[in-house]
């Protein structure tokens, strides 16, 4: 009788004995693998515990020195999730810059302010354009002609005009426009039947400023003042670095031939609309935090208004008119917001 008949396979019993002796080695390898997995999982759990510990410490520090920071972030995040998509799709704030452009063209009372702003704008444009032409344009021109050939010469000069206009608009809106912006805004309110809202807003602002002066009592100790000063300075430094990084990033992006300036123009839509609505926040008596909360509650509307006003500002020299007309559009939008608020109060 063969061994295969007995054992069902072509193996000698001695072979099976040797196989059975070799099996414990396989079990030991499996055990070592399981030990490694357990060790890795323990390391992951300890790492997660460390991360959680440090995150809790950061939150505790933020709650101690910035007690409103975490609740504010949560509130604004909820507002974005709730309203952003709906407001961008179904909102109509984009129409107000267009209405402002139509009104500024057909109403002569605004023209003297536009003339004053236009002179300062032209001077600023040629100063910035000259500096750009002497410093940055040679670099942009060399790269454009290297990769695009003769057409790069045209694109580089078109880039120069668009970027000069963008920088001029930013500088003019910060340095020149604020002196006449409030007058244009207030005049637009009166022209559109919002004189009561204007007078009420000025009165509210006076009462609030007087109340703050009367109730201002300094009860903090010298140690608390010192810690608050350190926190404020640290926060200011962080904001400075953040703004510097954003400015450098947008500047580099705007240097991309042809598509860079319009992309940056639309990225800045929320901040642009916020700056146009500063007079509204002033008349409502909002502080900076309340104004930012209001923006996040209506972020989609601010994006739409900023995108429409940015498109009107984009063309060189036309922005002399449209930067003033956008202020008129902001006044019209303010009246619409005030009317909506009054309706909600009546329904309550």
NUTIPA-771762 format. One record per residue (C-alpha): residue number from 1; residue in one letter; x, y, z. Coordinates in steps of 0.05 Angstrom, whole numbers, plus 5000, padded with zeros to 4 digits. Layout:
<r><n>NUM</n><res>a</res><east>X</east><north>Y</north><up>Z</up></r>
...
//
This chain:
<r><n>1</n><res>x</res><east>5000</east><north>5000</north><up>5000</up></r>
<r><n>2</n><res>x</res><east>5025</east><north>5069</north><up>4982</up></r>
<r><n>3</n><res>x</res><east>5034</east><north>5127</north><up>5028</up></r>
<r><n>4</n><res>x</res><east>4988</east><north>5168</north><up>4984</up></r>
<r><n>5</n><res>x</res><east>4932</east><north>5119</north><up>4995</up></r>
<r><n>6</n><res>x</res><east>4940</east><north>5124</north><up>5070</up></r>
<r><n>7</n><res>x</res><east>4951</east><north>5199</north><up>5079</up></r>
<r><n>8</n><res>x</res><east>4916</east><north>5224</north><up>5017</up></r>
<r><n>9</n><res>x</res><east>4977</east><north>5262</north><up>4990</up></r>
<r><n>10</n><res>x</res><east>5048</east><north>5247</north><up>4966</up></r>
<r><n>11</n><res>x</res><east>5081</east><north>5262</north><up>5032</up></r>
<r><n>12</n><res>x</res><east>5121</east><north>5218</north><up>5078</up></r>
<r><n>13</n><res>x</res><east>5099</east><north>5219</north><up>5152</up></r>
<r><n>14</n><res>x</res><east>5168</east><north>5244</north><up>5168</up></r>
<r><n>15</n><res>x</res><east>5156</east><north>5304</north><up>5124</up></r>
<r><n>16</n><res>x</res><east>5092</east><north>5320</north><up>5161</up></r>
<r><n>17</n><res>x</res><east>5129</east><north>5317</north><up>5227</up></r>
<r><n>18</n><res>x</res><east>5179</east><north>5367</north><up>5201</up></r>
<r><n>19</n><res>x</res><east>5123</east><north>5412</north><up>5176</up></r>
<r><n>20</n><res>x</res><east>5088</east><north>5410</north><up>5243</up></r>
<r><n>21</n><res>x</res><east>5153</east><north>5429</north><up>5277</up></r>
<r><n>22</n><res>x</res><east>5161</east><north>5489</north><up>5230</up></r>
<r><n>23</n><res>x</res><east>5091</east><north>5516</north><up>5244</up></r>
<r><n>24</n><res>x</res><east>5107</east><north>5552</north><up>5310</up></r>
<r><n>25</n><res>x</res><east>5154</east><north>5598</north><up>5272</up></r>
<r><n>26</n><res>x</res><east>5095</east><north>5624</north><up>5231</up></r>
<r><n>27</n><res>x</res><east>5055</east><north>5636</north><up>5294</up></r>
<r><n>28</n><res>x</res><east>5111</east><north>5675</north><up>5324</up></r>
<r><n>29</n><res>x</res><east>5115</east><north>5720</north><up>5262</up></r>
<r><n>30</n><res>x</res><east>5040</east><north>5732</north><up>5266</up></r>
<r><n>31</n><res>x</res><east>5046</east><north>5749</north><up>5340</up></r>
<r><n>32</n><res>x</res><east>5102</east><north>5798</north><up>5326</up></r>
<r><n>33</n><res>x</res><east>5059</east><north>5831</north><up>5272</up></r>
<r><n>34</n><res>x</res><east>5001</east><north>5837</north><up>5321</up></r>
<r><n>35</n><res>x</res><east>5047</east><north>5868</north><up>5373</up></r>
<r><n>36</n><res>x</res><east>5071</east><north>5919</north><up>5321</up></r>
<r><n>37</n><res>x</res><east>4998</east><north>5937</north><up>5303</up></r>
<r><n>38</n><res>x</res><east>4980</east><north>5945</north><up>5376</up></r>
<r><n>39</n><res>x</res><east>5042</east><north>5989</north><up>5387</up></r>
<r><n>40</n><res>x</res><east>5024</east><north>6032</north><up>5327</up></r>
<r><n>41</n><res>x</res><east>4952</east><north>6041</north><up>5350</up></r>
<r><n>42</n><res>x</res><east>4977</east><north>6060</north><up>5420</up></r>
<r><n>43</n><res>x</res><east>5024</east><north>6112</north><up>5389</up></r>
<r><n>44</n><res>x</res><east>4967</east><north>6140</north><up>5348</up></r>
<r><n>45</n><res>x</res><east>4922</east><north>6145</north><up>5409</up></r>
<r><n>46</n><res>x</res><east>4976</east><north>6179</north><up>5449</up></r>
<r><n>47</n><res>x</res><east>4989</east><north>6228</north><up>5391</up></r>
<r><n>48</n><res>x</res><east>4914</east><north>6243</north><up>5388</up></r>
<r><n>49</n><res>x</res><east>4913</east><north>6255</north><up>5463</up></r>
<r><n>50</n><res>x</res><east>4971</east><north>6304</north><up>5457</up></r>
<r><n>51</n><res>x</res><east>4938</east><north>6341</north><up>5399</up></r>
<r><n>52</n><res>x</res><east>4873</east><north>6345</north><up>5437</up></r>
<r><n>53</n><res>x</res><east>4909</east><north>6369</north><up>5499</up></r>
<r><n>54</n><res>x</res><east>4944</east><north>6425</north><up>5462</up></r>
<r><n>55</n><res>x</res><east>4881</east><north>6445</north><up>5424</up></r>
<r><n>56</n><res>x</res><east>4843</east><north>6450</north><up>5489</up></r>
<r><n>57</n><res>x</res><east>4899</east><north>6493</north><up>5518</up></r>
<r><n>58</n><res>x</res><east>4896</east><north>6539</north><up>5458</up></r>
<r><n>59</n><res>x</res><east>4821</east><north>6545</north><up>5464</up></r>
<r><n>60</n><res>x</res><east>4828</east><north>6560</north><up>5539</up></r>
<r><n>61</n><res>x</res><east>4879</east><north>6615</north><up>5524</up></r>
<r><n>62</n><res>x</res><east>4834</east><north>6643</north><up>5469</up></r>
<r><n>63</n><res>x</res><east>4774</east><north>6643</north><up>5517</up></r>
<r><n>64</n><res>x</res><east>4816</east><north>6677</north><up>5571</up></r>
<r><n>65</n><res>x</res><east>4847</east><north>6733</north><up>5530</up></r>
<r><n>66</n><res>x</res><east>4796</east><north>6736</north><up>5473</up></r>
<r><n>67</n><res>x</res><east>4730</east><north>6715</north><up>5506</up></r>
<r><n>68</n><res>x</res><east>4688</east><north>6732</north><up>5445</up></r>
<r><n>69</n><res>x</res><east>4734</east><north>6701</north><up>5392</up></r>
<r><n>70</n><res>x</res><east>4709</east><north>6629</north><up>5392</up></r>
<r><n>71</n><res>x</res><east>4634</east><north>6646</north><up>5398</up></r>
<r><n>72</n><res>x</res><east>4643</east><north>6698</north><up>5343</up></r>
<r><n>73</n><res>x</res><east>4676</east><north>6648</north><up>5296</up></r>
<r><n>74</n><res>x</res><east>4621</east><north>6597</north><up>5309</up></r>
<r><n>75</n><res>x</res><east>4566</east><north>6648</north><up>5298</up></r>
<r><n>76</n><res>x</res><east>4596</east><north>6673</north><up>5232</up></r>
<r><n>77</n><res>x</res><east>4608</east><north>6602</north><up>5207</up></r>
<r><n>78</n><res>x</res><east>4535</east><north>6584</north><up>5221</up></r>
<r><n>79</n><res>x</res><east>4513</east><north>6647</north><up>5184</up></r>
<r><n>80</n><res>x</res><east>4556</east><north>6630</north><up>5124</up></r>
<r><n>81</n><res>x</res><east>4529</east><north>6559</north><up>5120</up></r>
<r><n>82</n><res>x</res><east>4458</east><north>6582</north><up>5127</up></r>
<r><n>83</n><res>x</res><east>4455</east><north>6643</north><up>5081</up></r>
<r><n>84</n><res>x</res><east>4513</east><north>6645</north><up>5032</up></r>
<r><n>85</n><res>x</res><east>4487</east><north>6601</north><up>4976</up></r>
<r><n>86</n><res>x</res><east>4415</east><north>6627</north><up>4981</up></r>
<r><n>87</n><res>x</res><east>4436</east><north>6700</north><up>4981</up></r>
<r><n>88</n><res>x</res><east>4483</east><north>6692</north><up>4922</up></r>
<r><n>89</n><res>x</res><east>4431</east><north>6655</north><up>4880</up></r>
<r><n>90</n><res>x</res><east>4368</east><north>6692</north><up>4899</up></r>
<r><n>91</n><res>x</res><east>4395</east><north>6759</north><up>4922</up></r>
<r><n>92</n><res>x</res><east>4390</east><north>6823</north><up>4881</up></r>
<r><n>93</n><res>x</res><east>4444</east><north>6866</north><up>4912</up></r>
<r><n>94</n><res>x</res><east>4483</east><north>6865</north><up>4846</up></r>
<r><n>95</n><res>x</res><east>4431</east><north>6912</north><up>4816</up></r>
<r><n>96</n><res>x</res><east>4447</east><north>6971</north><up>4861</up></r>
<r><n>97</n><res>x</res><east>4515</east><north>6990</north><up>4830</up></r>
<r><n>98</n><res>x</res><east>4480</east><north>6990</north><up>4762</up></r>
<r><n>99</n><res>x</res><east>4425</east><north>7035</north><up>4789</up></r>
<r><n>100</n><res>x</res><east>4478</east><north>7081</north><up>4819</up></r>
<r><n>101</n><res>x</res><east>4513</east><north>7087</north><up>4752</up></r>
<r><n>102</n><res>x</res><east>4448</east><north>7107</north><up>4718</up></r>
<r><n>103</n><res>x</res><east>4433</east><north>7158</north><up>4772</up></r>
<r><n>104</n><res>x</res><east>4502</east><north>7191</north><up>4771</up></r>
<r><n>105</n><res>x</res><east>4498</east><north>7200</north><up>4696</up></r>
<r><n>106</n><res>x</res><east>4429</east><north>7231</north><up>4697</up></r>
<r><n>107</n><res>x</res><east>4436</east><north>7275</north><up>4760</up></r>
<r><n>108</n><res>x</res><east>4481</east><north>7336</north><up>4756</up></r>
<r><n>109</n><res>x</res><east>4485</east><north>7348</north><up>4830</up></r>
<r><n>110</n><res>x</res><east>4538</east><north>7293</north><up>4836</up></r>
<r><n>111</n><res>x</res><east>4583</east><north>7318</north><up>4779</up></r>
<r><n>112</n><res>x</res><east>4623</east><north>7370</north><up>4819</up></r>
<r><n>113</n><res>x</res><east>4645</east><north>7316</north><up>4868</up></r>
<r><n>114</n><res>x</res><east>4664</east><north>7270</north><up>4810</up></r>
<r><n>115</n><res>x</res><east>4705</east><north>7327</north><up>4779</up></r>
<r><n>116</n><res>x</res><east>4745</east><north>7336</north><up>4844</up></r>
<r><n>117</n><res>x</res><east>4756</east><north>7262</north><up>4850</up></r>
<r><n>118</n><res>x</res><east>4774</east><north>7256</north><up>4777</up></r>
<r><n>119</n><res>x</res><east>4832</east><north>7306</north><up>4782</up></r>
<r><n>120</n><res>x</res><east>4863</east><north>7269</north><up>4841</up></r>
<r><n>121</n><res>x</res><east>4851</east><north>7202</north><up>4806</up></r>
<r><n>122</n><res>x</res><east>4887</east><north>7223</north><up>4742</up></r>
<r><n>123</n><res>x</res><east>4947</east><north>7250</north><up>4781</up></r>
<r><n>124</n><res>x</res><east>4951</east><north>7185</north><up>4822</up></r>
<r><n>125</n><res>x</res><east>4944</east><north>7143</north><up>4759</up></r>
<r><n>126</n><res>x</res><east>5003</east><north>7176</north><up>4723</up></r>
<r><n>127</n><res>x</res><east>5048</east><north>7174</north><up>4785</up></r>
<r><n>128</n><res>x</res><east>5035</east><north>7100</north><up>4797</up></r>
<r><n>129</n><res>x</res><east>5038</east><north>7084</north><up>4723</up></r>
<r><n>130</n><res>x</res><east>5105</east><north>7119</north><up>4716</up></r>
<r><n>131</n><res>x</res><east>5135</east><north>7081</north><up>4775</up></r>
<r><n>132</n><res>x</res><east>5107</east><north>7015</north><up>4750</up></r>
<r><n>133</n><res>x</res><east>5134</east><north>7028</north><up>4680</up></r>
<r><n>134</n><res>x</res><east>5204</east><north>7041</north><up>4706</up></r>
<r><n>135</n><res>x</res><east>5208</east><north>6984</north><up>4757</up></r>
<r><n>136</n><res>x</res><east>5162</east><north>6925</north><up>4744</up></r>
<r><n>137</n><res>x</res><east>5144</east><north>6931</north><up>4670</up></r>
<r><n>138</n><res>x</res><east>5214</east><north>6911</north><up>4645</up></r>
<r><n>139</n><res>x</res><east>5209</east><north>6846</north><up>4683</up></r>
<r><n>140</n><res>x</res><east>5138</east><north>6831</north><up>4660</up></r>
<r><n>141</n><res>x</res><east>5156</east><north>6851</north><up>4589</up></r>
<r><n>142</n><res>x</res><east>5217</east><north>6806</north><up>4585</up></r>
<r><n>143</n><res>x</res><east>5179</east><north>6745</north><up>4610</up></r>
<r><n>144</n><res>x</res><east>5120</east><north>6759</north><up>4565</up></r>
<r><n>145</n><res>x</res><east>5162</east><north>6766</north><up>4502</up></r>
<r><n>146</n><res>x</res><east>5204</east><north>6705</north><up>4521</up></r>
<r><n>147</n><res>x</res><east>5143</east><north>6659</north><up>4525</up></r>
<r><n>148</n><res>x</res><east>5093</east><north>6694</north><up>4479</up></r>
<r><n>149</n><res>x</res><east>5136</east><north>6729</north><up>4427</up></r>
<r><n>150</n><res>x</res><east>5113</east><north>6794</north><up>4396</up></r>
<r><n>151</n><res>x</res><east>5042</east><north>6788</north><up>4425</up></r>
<r><n>152</n><res>x</res><east>5075</east><north>6789</north><up>4493</up></r>
<r><n>153</n><res>x</res><east>5094</east><north>6862</north><up>4482</up></r>
<r><n>154</n><res>x</res><east>5020</east><north>6881</north><up>4473</up></r>
<r><n>155</n><res>x</res><east>4997</east><north>6838</north><up>4532</up></r>
<r><n>156</n><res>x</res><east>5051</east><north>6867</north><up>4578</up></r>
<r><n>157</n><res>x</res><east>5029</east><north>6939</north><up>4564</up></r>
<r><n>158</n><res>x</res><east>4956</east><north>6920</north><up>4572</up></r>
<r><n>159</n><res>x</res><east>4975</east><north>6888</north><up>4639</up></r>
<r><n>160</n><res>x</res><east>5010</east><north>6953</north><up>4658</up></r>
<r><n>161</n><res>x</res><east>4948</east><north>6994</north><up>4645</up></r>
<r><n>162</n><res>x</res><east>4901</east><north>6946</north><up>4682</up></r>
<r><n>163</n><res>x</res><east>4946</east><north>6938</north><up>4742</up></r>
<r><n>164</n><res>x</res><east>4959</east><north>7013</north><up>4747</up></r>
<r><n>165</n><res>x</res><east>4884</east><north>7025</north><up>4746</up></r>
<r><n>166</n><res>x</res><east>4874</east><north>6973</north><up>4801</up></r>
<r><n>167</n><res>x</res><east>4928</east><north>7003</north><up>4846</up></r>
<r><n>168</n><res>x</res><east>4901</east><north>7073</north><up>4832</up></r>
<r><n>169</n><res>x</res><east>4831</east><north>7052</north><up>4852</up></r>
<r><n>170</n><res>x</res><east>4856</east><north>7022</north><up>4918</up></r>
<r><n>171</n><res>x</res><east>4897</east><north>7083</north><up>4936</up></r>
<r><n>172</n><res>x</res><east>4843</east><north>7132</north><up>4915</up></r>
<r><n>173</n><res>x</res><east>4790</east><north>7095</north><up>4955</up></r>
<r><n>174</n><res>x</res><east>4834</east><north>7097</north><up>5017</up></r>
<r><n>175</n><res>x</res><east>4863</east><north>7167</north><up>5012</up></r>
<r><n>176</n><res>x</res><east>4820</east><north>7211</north><up>4968</up></r>
<r><n>177</n><res>x</res><east>4749</east><north>7182</north><up>4964</up></r>
<r><n>178</n><res>x</res><east>4734</east><north>7183</north><up>5039</up></r>
<r><n>179</n><res>x</res><east>4734</east><north>7259</north><up>5039</up></r>
<r><n>180</n><res>x</res><east>4677</east><north>7262</north><up>4989</up></r>
<r><n>181</n><res>x</res><east>4647</east><north>7193</north><up>4997</up></r>
<r><n>182</n><res>x</res><east>4603</east><north>7212</north><up>5058</up></r>
<r><n>183</n><res>x</res><east>4576</east><north>7273</north><up>5022</up></r>
<r><n>184</n><res>x</res><east>4558</east><north>7233</north><up>4960</up></r>
<r><n>185</n><res>x</res><east>4526</east><north>7179</north><up>5003</up></r>
<r><n>186</n><res>x</res><east>4485</east><north>7228</north><up>5044</up></r>
<r><n>187</n><res>x</res><east>4464</east><north>7265</north><up>4982</up></r>
<r><n>188</n><res>x</res><east>4441</east><north>7200</north><up>4950</up></r>
<r><n>189</n><res>x</res><east>4400</east><north>7184</north><up>5012</up></r>
<r><n>190</n><res>x</res><east>4365</east><north>7251</north><up>5007</up></r>
<r><n>191</n><res>x</res><east>4354</east><north>7244</north><up>4932</up></r>
<r><n>192</n><res>x</res><east>4322</east><north>7175</north><up>4942</up></r>
<r><n>193</n><res>x</res><east>4276</east><north>7194</north><up>5000</up></r>
<r><n>194</n><res>x</res><east>4320</east><north>7172</north><up>5057</up></r>
<r><n>195</n><res>x</res><east>4327</east><north>7238</north><up>5094</up></r>
<r><n>196</n><res>x</res><east>4292</east><north>7210</north><up>5156</up></r>
<r><n>197</n><res>x</res><east>4339</east><north>7151</north><up>5158</up></r>
<r><n>198</n><res>x</res><east>4399</east><north>7199</north><up>5152</up></r>
<r><n>199</n><res>x</res><east>4376</east><north>7245</north><up>5207</up></r>
<r><n>200</n><res>x</res><east>4357</east><north>7188</north><up>5253</up></r>
<r><n>201</n><res>x</res><east>4425</east><north>7155</north><up>5241</up></r>
<r><n>202</n><res>x</res><east>4464</east><north>7218</north><up>5258</up></r>
<r><n>203</n><res>x</res><east>4423</east><north>7227</north><up>5322</up></r>
<r><n>204</n><res>x</res><east>4435</east><north>7154</north><up>5343</up></r>
<r><n>205</n><res>x</res><east>4509</east><north>7163</north><up>5332</up></r>
<r><n>206</n><res>x</res><east>4512</east><north>7226</north><up>5375</up></r>
<r><n>207</n><res>x</res><east>4473</east><north>7193</north><up>5431</up></r>
<r><n>208</n><res>x</res><east>4517</east><north>7130</north><up>5430</up></r>
<r><n>209</n><res>x</res><east>4582</east><north>7170</north><up>5431</up></r>
<r><n>210</n><res>x</res><east>4557</east><north>7213</north><up>5489</up></r>
<r><n>211</n><res>x</res><east>4534</east><north>7152</north><up>5528</up></r>
<r><n>212</n><res>x</res><east>4601</east><north>7118</north><up>5520</up></r>
<r><n>213</n><res>x</res><east>4637</east><north>7179</north><up>5547</up></r>
<r><n>214</n><res>x</res><east>4591</east><north>7183</north><up>5607</up></r>
<r><n>215</n><res>x</res><east>4595</east><north>7109</north><up>5624</up></r>
<r><n>216</n><res>x</res><east>4669</east><north>7100</north><up>5612</up></r>
<r><n>217</n><res>x</res><east>4696</east><north>7077</north><up>5680</up></r>
<r><n>218</n><res>x</res><east>4766</east><north>7048</north><up>5685</up></r>
<r><n>219</n><res>x</res><east>4764</east><north>6993</north><up>5737</up></r>
<r><n>220</n><res>x</res><east>4822</east><north>6950</north><up>5711</up></r>
<r><n>221</n><res>x</res><east>4885</east><north>6941</north><up>5752</up></r>
<r><n>222</n><res>x</res><east>4954</east><north>6957</north><up>5727</up></r>
<r><n>223</n><res>x</res><east>4970</east><north>6883</north><up>5718</up></r>
<r><n>224</n><res>x</res><east>4907</east><north>6872</north><up>5677</up></r>
<r><n>225</n><res>x</res><east>4924</east><north>6933</north><up>5635</up></r>
<r><n>226</n><res>x</res><east>4993</east><north>6905</north><up>5622</up></r>
<r><n>227</n><res>x</res><east>4966</east><north>6837</north><up>5600</up></r>
<r><n>228</n><res>x</res><east>4914</east><north>6870</north><up>5556</up></r>
<r><n>229</n><res>x</res><east>4967</east><north>6914</north><up>5524</up></r>
<r><n>230</n><res>x</res><east>5010</east><north>6852</north><up>5509</up></r>
<r><n>231</n><res>x</res><east>4950</east><north>6816</north><up>5479</up></r>
<r><n>232</n><res>x</res><east>4931</east><north>6876</north><up>5436</up></r>
<r><n>233</n><res>x</res><east>5002</east><north>6884</north><up>5410</up></r>
<r><n>234</n><res>x</res><east>5008</east><north>6810</north><up>5395</up></r>
<r><n>235</n><res>x</res><east>4941</east><north>6812</north><up>5358</up></r>
<r><n>236</n><res>x</res><east>4963</east><north>6873</north><up>5319</up></r>
<r><n>237</n><res>x</res><east>5028</east><north>6840</north><up>5298</up></r>
<r><n>238</n><res>x</res><east>4991</east><north>6777</north><up>5275</up></r>
<r><n>239</n><res>x</res><east>4942</east><north>6820</north><up>5235</up></r>
<r><n>240</n><res>x</res><east>5000</east><north>6858</north><up>5204</up></r>
<r><n>241</n><res>x</res><east>5033</east><north>6793</north><up>5181</up></r>
<r><n>242</n><res>x</res><east>4966</east><north>6766</north><up>5156</up></r>
<r><n>243</n><res>x</res><east>4952</east><north>6830</north><up>5116</up></r>
<r><n>244</n><res>x</res><east>5023</east><north>6830</north><up>5089</up></r>
<r><n>245</n><res>x</res><east>5018</east><north>6759</north><up>5064</up></r>
<r><n>246</n><res>x</res><east>4950</east><north>6773</north><up>5032</up></r>
<r><n>247</n><res>x</res><east>4976</east><north>6836</north><up>4998</up></r>
<r><n>248</n><res>x</res><east>5038</east><north>6801</north><up>4971</up></r>
<r><n>249</n><res>x</res><east>4996</east><north>6742</north><up>4946</up></r>
<r><n>250</n><res>x</res><east>4946</east><north>6786</north><up>4911</up></r>
<r><n>251</n><res>x</res><east>5002</east><north>6829</north><up>4880</up></r>
<r><n>252</n><res>x</res><east>5036</east><north>6767</north><up>4852</up></r>
<r><n>253</n><res>x</res><east>4970</east><north>6740</north><up>4826</up></r>
<r><n>254</n><res>x</res><east>4954</east><north>6806</north><up>4793</up></r>
<r><n>255</n><res>x</res><east>5020</east><north>6802</north><up>4754</up></r>
<r><n>256</n><res>x</res><east>4995</east><north>6741</north><up>4716</up></r>
<r><n>257</n><res>x</res><east>4985</east><north>6767</north><up>4645</up></r>
<r><n>258</n><res>x</res><east>4915</east><north>6787</north><up>4625</up></r>
<r><n>259</n><res>x</res><east>4876</east><north>6742</north><up>4674</up></r>
<r><n>260</n><res>x</res><east>4910</east><north>6765</north><up>4739</up></r>
<r><n>261</n><res>x</res><east>4878</east><north>6834</north><up>4748</up></r>
<r><n>262</n><res>x</res><east>4806</east><north>6811</north><up>4737</up></r>
<r><n>263</n><res>x</res><east>4815</east><north>6752</north><up>4784</up></r>
<r><n>264</n><res>x</res><east>4842</east><north>6797</north><up>4839</up></r>
<r><n>265</n><res>x</res><east>4786</east><north>6846</north><up>4825</up></r>
<r><n>266</n><res>x</res><east>4734</east><north>6793</north><up>4840</up></r>
<r><n>267</n><res>x</res><east>4771</east><north>6763</north><up>4899</up></r>
<r><n>268</n><res>x</res><east>4767</east><north>6831</north><up>4933</up></r>
<r><n>269</n><res>x</res><east>4691</east><north>6835</north><up>4924</up></r>
<r><n>270</n><res>x</res><east>4672</east><north>6825</north><up>4998</up></r>
<r><n>271</n><res>x</res><east>4722</east><north>6876</north><up>5025</up></r>
<r><n>272</n><res>x</res><east>4702</east><north>6925</north><up>4970</up></r>
<r><n>273</n><res>x</res><east>4628</east><north>6922</north><up>4987</up></r>
<r><n>274</n><res>x</res><east>4644</east><north>6928</north><up>5062</up></r>
<r><n>275</n><res>x</res><east>4682</east><north>6993</north><up>5049</up></r>
<r><n>276</n><res>x</res><east>4625</east><north>7022</north><up>5009</up></r>
<r><n>277</n><res>x</res><east>4576</east><north>7006</north><up>5066</up></r>
<r><n>278</n><res>x</res><east>4617</east><north>7038</north><up>5122</up></r>
<r><n>279</n><res>x</res><east>4572</east><north>7099</north><up>5122</up></r>
<r><n>280</n><res>x</res><east>4512</east><north>7053</north><up>5132</up></r>
<r><n>281</n><res>x</res><east>4546</east><north>7020</north><up>5192</up></r>
<r><n>282</n><res>x</res><east>4561</east><north>7089</north><up>5220</up></r>
<r><n>283</n><res>x</res><east>4489</east><north>7112</north><up>5215</up></r>
<r><n>284</n><res>x</res><east>4464</east><north>7048</north><up>5246</up></r>
<r><n>285</n><res>x</res><east>4511</east><north>7058</north><up>5305</up></r>
<r><n>286</n><res>x</res><east>4549</east><north>6993</north><up>5293</up></r>
<r><n>287</n><res>x</res><east>4619</east><north>6982</north><up>5320</up></r>
<r><n>288</n><res>x</res><east>4669</east><north>6943</north><up>5278</up></r>
<r><n>289</n><res>x</res><east>4650</east><north>6876</north><up>5307</up></r>
<r><n>290</n><res>x</res><east>4575</east><north>6888</north><up>5296</up></r>
<r><n>291</n><res>x</res><east>4590</east><north>6911</north><up>5225</up></r>
<r><n>292</n><res>x</res><east>4629</east><north>6847</north><up>5210</up></r>
<r><n>293</n><res>x</res><east>4575</east><north>6804</north><up>5241</up></r>
<r><n>294</n><res>x</res><east>4524</east><north>6839</north><up>5196</up></r>
<r><n>295</n><res>x</res><east>4568</east><north>6825</north><up>5136</up></r>
<r><n>296</n><res>x</res><east>4573</east><north>6751</north><up>5151</up></r>
<r><n>297</n><res>x</res><east>4498</east><north>6747</north><up>5162</up></r>
<r><n>298</n><res>x</res><east>4489</east><north>6776</north><up>5091</up></r>
<r><n>299</n><res>x</res><east>4554</east><north>6752</north><up>5060</up></r>
<r><n>300</n><res>x</res><east>4523</east><north>6729</north><up>4995</up></r>
<r><n>301</n><res>x</res><east>4493</east><north>6798</north><up>4984</up></r>
<r><n>302</n><res>x</res><east>4560</east><north>6831</north><up>4999</up></r>
<r><n>303</n><res>x</res><east>4595</east><north>6785</north><up>4949</up></r>
<r><n>304</n><res>x</res><east>4544</east><north>6801</north><up>4894</up></r>
<r><n>305</n><res>x</res><east>4548</east><north>6877</north><up>4907</up></r>
<r><n>306</n><res>x</res><east>4624</east><north>6874</north><up>4909</up></r>
<r><n>307</n><res>x</res><east>4629</east><north>6834</north><up>4844</up></r>
<r><n>308</n><res>x</res><east>4583</east><north>6881</north><up>4806</up></r>
<r><n>309</n><res>x</res><east>4617</east><north>6944</north><up>4833</up></r>
<r><n>310</n><res>x</res><east>4685</east><north>6913</north><up>4817</up></r>
<r><n>311</n><res>x</res><east>4666</east><north>6901</north><up>4744</up></r>
<r><n>312</n><res>x</res><east>4645</east><north>6974</north><up>4738</up></r>
<r><n>313</n><res>x</res><east>4711</east><north>6997</north><up>4769</up></r>
<r><n>314</n><res>x</res><east>4754</east><north>6953</north><up>4725</up></r>
<r><n>315</n><res>x</res><east>4761</east><north>6997</north><up>4663</up></r>
<r><n>316</n><res>x</res><east>4813</east><north>7052</north><up>4669</up></r>
<r><n>317</n><res>x</res><east>4787</east><north>7124</north><up>4677</up></r>
<r><n>318</n><res>x</res><east>4715</east><north>7099</north><up>4674</up></r>
<r><n>319</n><res>x</res><east>4725</east><north>7082</north><up>4747</up></r>
<r><n>320</n><res>x</res><east>4727</east><north>7157</north><up>4761</up></r>
<r><n>321</n><res>x</res><east>4652</east><north>7156</north><up>4751</up></r>
<r><n>322</n><res>x</res><east>4637</east><north>7086</north><up>4775</up></r>
<r><n>323</n><res>x</res><east>4672</east><north>7092</north><up>4842</up></r>
<r><n>324</n><res>x</res><east>4625</east><north>7150</north><up>4857</up></r>
<r><n>325</n><res>x</res><east>4565</east><north>7113</north><up>4828</up></r>
<r><n>326</n><res>x</res><east>4580</east><north>7052</north><up>4871</up></r>
<r><n>327</n><res>x</res><east>4573</east><north>7097</north><up>4932</up></r>
<r><n>328</n><res>x</res><east>4505</east><north>7118</north><up>4907</up></r>
<r><n>329</n><res>x</res><east>4488</east><north>7045</north><up>4896</up></r>
<r><n>330</n><res>x</res><east>4509</east><north>7031</north><up>4968</up></r>
<r><n>331</n><res>x</res><east>4461</east><north>7086</north><up>4992</up></r>
<r><n>332</n><res>x</res><east>4404</east><north>7054</north><up>4952</up></r>
<r><n>333</n><res>x</res><east>4420</east><north>6986</north><up>4981</up></r>
<r><n>334</n><res>x</res><east>4422</east><north>7017</north><up>5051</up></r>
<r><n>335</n><res>x</res><east>4352</east><north>7044</north><up>5042</up></r>
<r><n>336</n><res>x</res><east>4328</east><north>6975</north><up>5018</up></r>
<r><n>337</n><res>x</res><east>4359</east><north>6943</north><up>5080</up></r>
<r><n>338</n><res>x</res><east>4328</east><north>6994</north><up>5126</up></r>
<r><n>339</n><res>x</res><east>4260</east><north>6983</north><up>5093</up></r>
<r><n>340</n><res>x</res><east>4266</east><north>6908</north><up>5102</up></r>
<r><n>341</n><res>x</res><east>4284</east><north>6918</north><up>5175</up></r>
<r><n>342</n><res>x</res><east>4224</east><north>6962</north><up>5187</up></r>
<r><n>343</n><res>x</res><east>4178</east><north>6911</north><up>5155</up></r>
<r><n>344</n><res>x</res><east>4205</east><north>6856</north><up>5199</up></r>
<r><n>345</n><res>x</res><east>4194</east><north>6899</north><up>5261</up></r>
<r><n>346</n><res>x</res><east>4121</east><north>6912</north><up>5240</up></r>
<r><n>347</n><res>x</res><east>4108</east><north>6838</north><up>5229</up></r>
<r><n>348</n><res>x</res><east>4134</east><north>6823</north><up>5299</up></r>
//
